[in-house]
Amino acid sequence: MQPDLPLKLALIADFPEEKWESMDLVADMVELHLKSELSDKISVHRITPQYQPYFSRLSRSRLAWNLDRLINRRIILRNGIKKAITSDNYNIALIVDHSYAHVVPVLKQNGLKSLVICHDTDALKPLNISTRSLRNRLRQWFARPIETGLRNADCIICDSETVRHELI
């Protein structure tokens, strides 16, 4: 990267369709701040792919909603990010929500540095429970890639000292 060019940042935000208003607000605030205060140093580009409502088209059930979230988070998001970062020359990626940290390996494979904002440790709590029940094993199965992503991130930004201590 030439010194006179701004750093090209891929901002990975939650799918708006998931309706996590607090995470949408964080993404908007981060994007606004970087664009208004650091536009000469950082070029910000949101690269959240298009959400695909496969099961929700058929049913309004909670199961359909959760299956769509799973497919979108684990397949659509990873593939969309991979496509976006291989077609553009990003220098770094900022993941706004730690529950999306499972995409860090995709970033690493494509030579990007990764920053993850960690708001709480709730997504990791299943890793500290018994695996006796199927439900607990499923929760751990969802949590492990998030943990792996956090462990492999170049930098984790915590909202508070409490979250930082819990994460450590």
Disulfide bonds with the S-S distance in Angstrom:
none
